[in-house]
């Protein structure tokens, strides 16, 4: 059985729901297909205590606030999922859950999407499946008795076997998981690569406010050489700057970038001090730019000289561990907080670059009628965030409406 629709949106997360809202405003008939439930990744592919990295006043759609949450608080993962589900009901979004698109191909001047329930043909397709598609776990450690999971499968400290834990990756996920584990009494090793480390708050304002004022959310492309640099930021425990010196003071052993594994020993690059130093440089640069902006705009914001004071470098940085015997250190688990790869293998259309990203301009692909939304740096730095997806969806929905008008004339 084949169903026909003018515009098909694939994915019922933040990008798909935002797209539905704007298509409805443009009067464009559409259908949203979601493989499981609305915002499923927030519900089942996050750890139990995860909170949003931005405060509730910021990490939302402009047309809906978080009900019953202090605007300065950081919503939990289930509150975020409930927010999207509630918003979808509020706008009466035509979302069909539990339908997985297994193949998308061109058909005539439109497209055909295959699902276990049948096929759907559409004049336009918006791919809104997000960036967190295929977890990356390096095939390095082959010990059968060692628990190895990706950060998207981690739930809480009690769910891991007893013993020490090695966390690889010091972006938001790795750093927050390492802190939760050490607070739970676990012995924790944290492998740190290149990263940015913004202040959580400065001079009375959250860092997301500063990045907006400084124009950083609207940056069109990452600075060359920083494409794979992670961001260490956290809203956990009320929100604080993710300072690796502080984690070391709590008992976390810091390590450089993870390398190869041989003879029971994990090896690490001698780059820990440099990675910490570069993270500090990023942190201080945000303070400098914020101070300059405050002066230029005449803002009456309290100065905060103590924000530039760091704890001393811990011994694990000044005398780094370059190899770790997992058995002798009683390490029973490795959590790979090593990011994700895009997986568009179900799209049978010649539109992808060698790195797996589609050829597009701000989400409008080189194939007429095919759109992408929710990807990092789709149109700017803010594209992968909730409010960024909203802005991109508004623009793409207008493009779809204009295309429909042109085809009707």
N, C-alpha and C positions, 0 to 999 in steps of 0.2 A: 504494500500500500504506500502511495506517495502523497505527501501533503505539500501544499504550496503556500508560501508566505513571502511577503515583499522583502522583509529584512530579518535575517536570523542572527541572533546573538548567541555565541557559544561561550558559556561560563557564567555562573551566577554568584560571583564574588563582588568585590567593590566596583570593579570596572564594568562588569556586566549590568549591575543594578543601576549604576550611574548612566550608562548608555541607554537603558530602558527609559529612565526618567526623561532624558533629553529627546529621545525619539518620540515619546508621547507628547511632549511639548510641541514638537514639529508636526504632529499629526501623522506620523509615519507608522503604519501597521507593522508589528514585529512580534517575534517570539523569542524568549530566552530559554535555552536548554542548559540545565545544570546536571552534571554527572551524579551528584549525590544530593546534599542539601545546600541551601543558600549559605555561602561563606563556610563551606565544609572544612577547608584547610585550617581556619581559625579554631574549629571545634576539635578536630582529631589529629592535626599534624603540628601541634604546638605543645609545649610542656604546660603542666597544670597551673603554675604560678605566673605564667607570662602576662605582662601588661603591655599596653601600647607604649611605644617609645616617645610619643608626643602627648601633651595634655589634652583633655577632652575638648577644650575650646578650639583646639587646632586640628586634631586628627578626626575630622568628620566632614560630612557634606555641608555646604553652606546653608541648606534649607532645613536641616534637622539637627537638634542638639541631643546629647546623651541624657536620657531621662533619669533623674534621681542621682546624678553624679556631679560632684563639685567640678566646675570647669577647669580648675587647676590640677585635678587628680588624673591619674593614668588608668584608663579603663582596662579591666581584665579581658582575657581572650574571649570568654563566653559573653561578656557584655558587648564586645565589639561584634560578635556574630549575631547576637540578639538585635543589635542596632540595625544591621543590614536587613535582617528578616523583618523587623518592624517597619523599616522604611519601605521595603518592597510591598508590604501590605498597605501601607499608607497611600502609595501611589497606584495601587492595584496593578502592579507589574505583572505581565503575562509570563510568569516563570513556570516552567515544567521541570520538576525535579526528578532525579533518578533516571535520567536519559543521557547516555554516554555517546558522544559522536565518535565513531570508529574510523570514519573516512570522510574527507572533504575533497571534492574534485569539481572542475569546471564542467558545465553542461550548457551548451549553446552560449548565450550571452549572460548566463547566470551560473548558479552553483547547485550541486547536489550534496547533501550531507546524509551519510548512512548511519543509522542507529539500530540497535537490536529490535526496536519497535517498528522499524520501517525507514523509508527515506523521506527527506524533506528537500524540496527545491526552493531556491530563494534568488531574488534578483541581487540582493546585497548580503554579505556576511561580515559580521564583526567578531573577530577572534579575541575573546576576553578571558583567556585561560591563565593569565598571570605569569610571573617569572619563576615561581617556585614549583617546577615541574619534575625534574629528575634529580634526586639528591646525589651529590658527588661524594663518593667514598673511595679514596685512593687504595688500590690493591697493593698495599705495602706489607701489612702484618698478616701472616697466615696461620697464627697459632689457633688451633681448634677450640681450646678451652678458654679463650679470651672473648669476653663479650664486646662486640663492636657494633655500634649503632650510629646512625646519623642524628644530628640534633633534632630533626623533625620527628624522630621516634622516641626521644627522651621525654619522660613524664615527670619524675620526681626522684629524689635520692633513694627512697625506699624501694623503688622498682629495680634498682641496680643490685647486682650481687655484692656481698661484703668485700671490702678491700679498697685500695687506693684507685683513683680515677685519673686518667690522662685525657685532657680536653685539648683537641687540636683545632686552633682557629680562635682568634680574639676579636672578632667583630661583635656585634650586639649579642648574638646568640651565645657564642662561646664564652664571652666574658660574664654574662649573666648566669649561665649554667654553672660556671666555675665558682662564682660567688655563692650561689645557692648551695652547692655541694660542700664548700668549706664551712659555711654557716651551719650545715647539718652535721658537722663533725667528721667529714671525710677528709682524708689526705688527698690533696689535689695538685696535679701538675698541669700547667697551662702553656701551650705552645703558641707563641705570639709572632705574627708576621707583620708586614707593613700595614699601618692603620692610621686613620684620622681619629682624633680624640677631642671632640668639642666640649666646652663646659656645659654642664646641665643647665645652670642658670648663671647669669652675670648681671650685676647692677640692677637686680630686682626683676629681670626679665628672662624667660625661658630661652634656650638657644634657638628654638624654632622661630621665635619672634625676631631674634637677631638675624638669622639667616634670611628671613623675609625682608627686613629693613635693609640689609646689605646686598640684596639682589641675587643671593646665591641660589635660591630655589628656581630662579628663572634662567640659570645658566644653560646654554644650549648643548654643551658637550663637556665631558670631563676634561680636566687638564691633562695634556699628553703625558703618558707614563703613570697615570693614577687610575686607569680603568679598573684595575683589580684591587685597589686599596679599599679595605673594609672600614666601617665606621663603628667605633666603640662608644655606644651611648646606652643609657638605661633609664627606664621609668620605675624600676623595682625599688621597693623599700621607700616609697615616697619620692623617688627621683634623686639621683646624685651623679656627679661627674664620675665616669668610669676611669679611675686612677689605678694603674697597675701596681704602683707602689703601695697603695692602700690594700690591694688584694694580697700582696706579699706580706704585709703586716698582719693580715688575718690568718696567714699560714699557707697561702698558695705558693708553690715553687714555680717560678717563671722560667720558660725555656725559649730558645729561638725557634725559627721555622723548622718544622718537622722534615726530616730527610729520609734516608733509607733505613731498612730494618734488616739486620743480619745477626745470626748467632745469639738470638734472644735480646739483642740490644737495639733500641731506637736511637738514631743519631739526629742531632740538631745542628743547624747552621750557627756559626759564631756571630749572629747578627742581632742578638737580643738588645744590647745596649743601643745600637744604631736605630732599631725599630722604636724603642722607648723615646730616644732623643727626637726622632722625626715626629712621633705622636705629640711630644711636648711642643715642638715647633708649630705644629698645626693648631694646637690649643692656644698658644700665645698669640698666634696670628689673628685668631678670632677676637681675642681680647683687644689687640691693637686696633683692629678695624672697628670694633664696637666703640672704643674710646674716641677714635677719630670721628665717627658718625655722630656720637653724642655731642661732641664739641661743635661740629659743623652745624648741627640742627638746634643747638642750644637746649638740649634735653635736660630736665631737672631729675637726673637719676643719681642715686647715691654711688659714690666711688667705692671701689672694692679692691684695694691694694693687696689684701691677703690672698686673693685669687691667684696671684703670681708666685706664691710660696709653695714649694714642693717638699714632700718628705725626702729624706736621704735615699739614694739608690740602695736597694737591699743587696745582700751578699750574693743572691742568685743572679744578679745582674752584673756586679763587679767581678764575680768569679763564676762564670756561667757553666752549667752542666751541658756538656756536648754529647754525651751518650748516657742512656738510661737502661739499666738492666730491668726489664719489666717484672721478671719473677722475683728477684731479690728485693725489689721495691714493693712487692705485693700488689702490683697493679692488676686488677681483675677486669677493668672496663676501659674502653677507649670510646670517647664521644667525638665524632668527626663533625665539627661545626665548620664545614668546608664548602658551604654554598650549594648552589644548584646549577644545572644546565637546562637550557630550553629544550623542549621535546615537541617538535611539530611533525613528527614522523607520520602522523595520521592525516596530514594535509598533502594530498597528491597533486601539487601545483608547483611548477618550476618558478619559485619566487625567493628562494633562500640563499643567503651568502654562505661561505665556507664555515663561518662560525655559528651557523644555525639561526641567525637573526634574519628576519624578512627584509627585503628591499622595500623601503617605504620613505615617505616624507611626512613627518609628524603624524604617523599612523595611517596615512592614505597610501596604500600599496601601489605598486606598479601594475597590478592587475585591476582593471576597472571593477568597482563594486566590492572589492575585498579590503577590509580594514583590520588594523590591530590596535589594541588599547591595553593599558596596564603594565606595559613593559618599562623597565628602567631606561631613562633618557629617551623616551619615545619622542617627546617634543622639547623636554627640558628636564632639569634635575628633579623636579617635583612630580614627574609623571607617574611614578610607582606608588605615590602616597594617596590616601583617600581623597583629599581635596584636589590633588593633581589629576587623578583619574576623572574627577567631576569636570574639571576645566577641559580636558582632552575630549571627554564625551560630548560636551556642548558643541565643540567645534566639529567633531566627526558627524554628529547628528545633523548639523546644519549642512554639511557637505552631502550627506545622503539625501536630505530633503531637496537640495538644489539639483542633485542628479535625477531624482524622480520627476521634478518639474521639467527638466530638459528633455527627458524621455517621453513626457506626456505631450510635448508641443511639437 
